[in-house]
C-alpha cells in the first residue's frame, strides 16, 4: 500500500462578495488529489480535498516542500501498525521534517489540505463515510444520523436593499434552515443595526440570528458593537477583533455578555490553547470555530479537541468553519455542535451532496465512502482536471 502521487492546482473562486475585513474578488483555493495504489470497484482509490474558502491557494508549499517529502518516504512508514491503511500521524511527521516551530499558518493550510485528502482515501479504502472512520479512530464509532446546519448569508452587496435582504433571508428559511448568520462591521454601526433589524423582521427572534465581524473591528469599535447589539440577544457574535488579540477578545466577551464565537483564523492546537487561557471564553456558553483543513487537518483537530476537554470544554461547543462536506464529516465524526452552509456563495466549493436537503435545520449524514465529493457533480468534475 503506497501513495503514488499527489497533485494540486490553484483555482479562482470567481465570486464578488465582501465582509468587514476583505473582498473575495481575487480569492483562490488549492484542490488536491492524493493517488494511491489501492483499487476499489475497479478504479484506483484517490483522496480529494481543497483548502476551504478564505485562504489563498497554497500550491507553492506543496510543490516545493511537502509533496516531495511525502513521496520520498519508505512506503511502509506511512502505514498504520496493522498495515491495513495509511497513518495520518506519519504523514504529518513527514511533512514537518525540517520545519521550524511557529509560523504555523505558512504551512498548516497546505499540510492540512493534503492530510484531509489522505483521510478521504483512507475512508474509501475502509469502505466507510469519512465521519464514521473519524468516529472509529477518536470515539466509540457511533455518529448521529443528522447534523444541525445554519446558513451564512447577509454579505455586503452594492445593490442591496431592505427588501432584497429580507428576500434573501426568507429564501434560506424556505430551504429549511432555522438559523442564519449575517455580516457586521463593514458599515457604520447605525447602518449595521438597521440591517440586523431588517433581518429580524422576518425571523422569530434573536435566537435565529448570529452575526460575524470577520475580525474586522478595532478593540474600541468592538466595544461599541457589544453595547449596541447586546439588547438583541442574538445566537452569537463571531470574530469581533483580530484573532490573536486575546486581550481585546476578553474585553469584548466581558462587555457583550452573550455568546461569542471565534477560532477559524487560528492554525494550531497551541493557538487554541492561548485562546482559552487569555480570551475570557466560557465553557458551555461561547463557541469555538475551527477550520480543519487550514489547521493541519483531522489529526490535529482531534488533538485540539482533547486539549479543549482538558480545559472543561466539550466537542459540542465547536463549529467547523467552511460550508462543505469536509466540515460536515468532521462535525459528525467528532460530535461537534453544528455545521454551516453557504448556498451558492462560493460556486462549486459551496454546499453538500447534490441530493442533500436541509429539513427543519438538519442535514442528513452522508453515506458515500470517503468525504463524498463524488456526490457533488460539478466539484467532482473540477477534481478531474488534476488528470485522475
N, C-alpha and C positions, 0 to 999 in steps of 0.2 A: 504494500500500500504506500503510495507516494503522491506528492504534489508534482505534476508535470510542468505546469506553467502558471503564472499569474499575469493577467493582462489588465491594463487600465486605460481609461480615456476620459478626457475632460469634456463636459457637456454644458452648454449655456442654458440657463433656465428659461429665458425669454418671457419674463414677467415684468410688469410695470406697477409695482406697489412700493409703499414705504411705511416705516413705523417712526417712532420718536427719535431713533438713533441713526438710521441709514436707509438708503434706497436699494432695491434689489435689481436695478437696471442692468448691472454688469455681472450679476451673480452667476457663478459656475459651480459644478459639482463633479466629483470623480465617480465613475462607475467602474466596478471591478468584477472580473471573472477569475475564479480560482479553479483550475482544471486538475482533476485527479485521474489516476489510472483505474479507478473503480468503474464497473459497468452495472447499471441498473435499468431494467426494462429495455435492454438492448442499446443503451446510449451511455456515453461517459458521464460520470457524476461531476457536476460543475456547481460551485458555490458562487452566489452573486451578492453584491452589496453596493451601496453608494453612501458617500458621506452626507448625512442628512442636511437639509437646506439651512443656510445661514452662515456657512463657512465655505470659502472658495475651494476649488479643486486642488488636490494635493499630490498630483502625479509626480512632481519632481522628487519628492522624498521617496515615493515608492520606487521609481525607476533607478534613482542614483544610489539608494542605500538598502531599502527594506526588501524588495523583491530579490536582489542578488544574495542577500544574507540568508533568506529562507531557502532559496533553491540550492545553495551550496551545502546545506545541512545533510548529514547522513540520513537517508530516508527513515530508518528505524528510530532516530532521535526525535522525530515529530509525532510518534505514535504513543498511544496510552500503554499502560503496563501489560494489558492483555493482547496488544497489537490488533485489537478489534476495530479501532477507529483512531482518528487523529487526537492530539493533545493540545488544546489551545494554549495552555500554560507554556508548553515547549516552544510554540510559535512565538509567543510574546517574548520569551527569553532570547530567542534568536534575533528578533527584531531589535531588542535593546542592547545587543552586544556593541560595545564601543560608544554608547550614548552617555553623555554626562548627565547626572541627576539635575532636575529642574528644567525649566523651559519646556514644560510638557506639551503645550499646545502646538509647538512646531512639529512634533512627531505623532502626538496622540491621535489626531484625526486620521492620518494615513494608516497608522498601525491598527486603530480600531476598525476602520473600514475593511481592511484585509482580514482581521480576526473575525468579524461578523460573517464575511463570505466563507471563511473556514467552517463556522458553525452551520451555515446553510448546507454546505457539503456534508458535514457530519450527520445532520438530521436526515438528509436524503439517504445516506449510507445505512442509517439505522431504520429507515422507513417510517419516520415519525415527523409530525409537525414540530417545528423548532421549539414552540412553547413547552411541549411535553418533554423534549430532550433536556431543556434547561431545568425543568422541574425534577427530572431524574438525577441530574448532576448536583443540584443545590437544594433539593427539598425532598418531599416524600413521593414525588412522581405524579401528584394529582394537580390538575389545573381546572379553573372554572369553565363552564360551558359558554360564558359570555363575559364581556368586559364593558364597563361604563365608558362612554366616549363623549367628550364635549367638543364643540366646534370653535375653531379660532377664526374670527372674522373681524369686521369693523376696521379694516385697513383704511388709511387715509387715501382718498381719491380726489383728484382735482375737480371732478364733475359731481361730487356728492351733494345730495340734498337731504333734508329731513325725510322726505317720502322715500327716496332711494335707500336710505339707511334702514328705515322701517321694513321696506320690502325685502332687503337682504336678510334681516333677522327673521321675518315671517317665513322666508324660504327655508331657513335652517330648521325652524320648528316643523314645517311641513315635511322635511326629510326625516324626521324622527328624533332630532336632538332635543334635549331638555335643558341644556346648559350651554351658554355661548360666552365667548371672550372677545373683547374689543380693545383697540389700541387707545392709549392715552399718552400725554406728554409731548405730542407733536404739534399742538396748537396752544394758544393762550388758554389758561386754566378755565376761564369763563366759557370759552367755546367747547372745551372738552366736557365740562359739566352739562352743557346743552346737549352734546352728543349722547352722554350717559342717560340723561332724562328722556331723550328721544327713544333710545333702545328700551329703556324700562317701560315705556308706554305700551309696548307690545308683549311684555313679559308679565309673569305673575308676581314678580318681586325681585329684590336684590339677590336672593339666593340663586337666581337663574343667570346671573351675570358676574363674570370675572373681568378684570382689566389688566393690561400689560403695558408697562412703560419701556420695555426693552432696554433697561439700564440707561435711559436717556435723560434722566433728571439730575440736576445738581443736588447736593445734600440739602441746601436751603429750599429749593423748589419742591423737593420731595416732601418736606415737612408741610409745605403749603397744601400739597395734594392730600396728605394724610388728614389734615384738618377739614378740608372741604369735602372729601369723599367718605369720611367715617360715618356720617349720618345715613348713608345709603345701604349700609350693612351688606356689602357685596360679598360674593362667594370667596374671592381672594383678590389681592393686589399683587401683581407679578413684576419682579425685577424693577424696583423703583430707582436704584442707583447703580453705579459701577459694580460689577460682580465681586470684586475683591476689596471694595471699600467696606469692610465689615463694621467699622465704627459708624459710618453713615447708615448702613443697613440696620444696625441695632437701634439707632436713634429713630429711624422710621418705624420699626416694629413697635417700639415703646409708644410713639406718638399716635400711631394708627389704631392699635388695639385689636383689630380684626385680623383674620388670617392673611399671611403674606407668603409668597412663593418666590423662590429663586434657585439657581444652580445650573441652568442649561449652558452657561458660559464658564463652567469650571471643568477641569480636564484631568484630574487625578483624585485618588482617594484622599490624599493629603489636603487637597483644596477643600473637599467637603468636610474634612475634619476641622479645618480652620473656620469654616462657615459655622459649624456647631459651637466651636469654642468662643467665638467673638461676635456673632451676629445677633445674639439675643433670641434666636429661634426657639420655639416652644413645641416640644413633642406633643403630638395629638391635636395641635391646632394649626401650625404652619405646614407648608408643603415644600417638598424638595423636588426640583426639576433635574433630571439627568439625561443628557444626550449620550446614549450608549455608544454608537459608532464614533462619536467625537471624543470620547474619553477612554481610549484604549480598548473598548469592546466589552463583551459579555462577561469574561472572566474578571475584569477589573470592576465591573458593575457588581458582581457577587461579593467581591472584597469590600467594596464601598458599603453595601447593604449590611455586611457583617459588622463593620465599624459603626454604622448608624445604630444597629441593635445594641451594641455595647454602650451607647450613649442614651439608651432608652427609647429609641425610635422603632417604628415598625415599617415594613415594606409598603404597607397600605398608605403611608404618608408620602410615597414617591409617585411622581408623574413623569414618564419618559417623554422627552422633547421629540417632536417630529411626527407628523400625522402620516405614518406609513406602516407597512407590515413588519418591518424590523422592530419598531417600538411596540407594536401590538403583541408580538411574540414575547418580548421582554416583560411587558406588563402582565401577561397571562402566566408566564413561566415563573416569575419571581413573586407573584401575588401583589403587584402594585395596585394603587387605588383606582386608577383610571388611565385612559389614554386620550390623545387629542386627534383632531381631524382638520384638514384644510381643503375642503372641497373646491376643486378647480382653481386653486391659487397657484400651485407650483407645477402646473402641467402634469406630465406623466409621473412626476415624483410625489404627487398628492394621492392620498387615499389608500384604499384597500383592494381586495379582490373585486373584479368586475361584478361578481354575483352578490357581494356583501351588501346588506341593508341594515340600517340603524332602526331599531324598534324600541320605543319608549326610552331612548337614550343609550341603548346597549347594542354592541356589535357581537355577533356570534364568533366563537373561536374557530379559526380556520382548520381545515382537515388535510390540506395538501402537504406532502412531505416537504421539509425544509421551511424556509420563510414563506414561500407561496407566491413568489414573483411570477411563476408560470400562470397564475390565475389573473394577472394584470396584463392583458394582451399588448397594449401599447408600450408599457415599460419593458416587457419581456422582449419585444422586437428591438428596443434600444440596446439591451444587453447583447443581442445577436450581432450588433455592429462590432463587437470585440472579436469577431471571427470564430465563434464557437457555437 
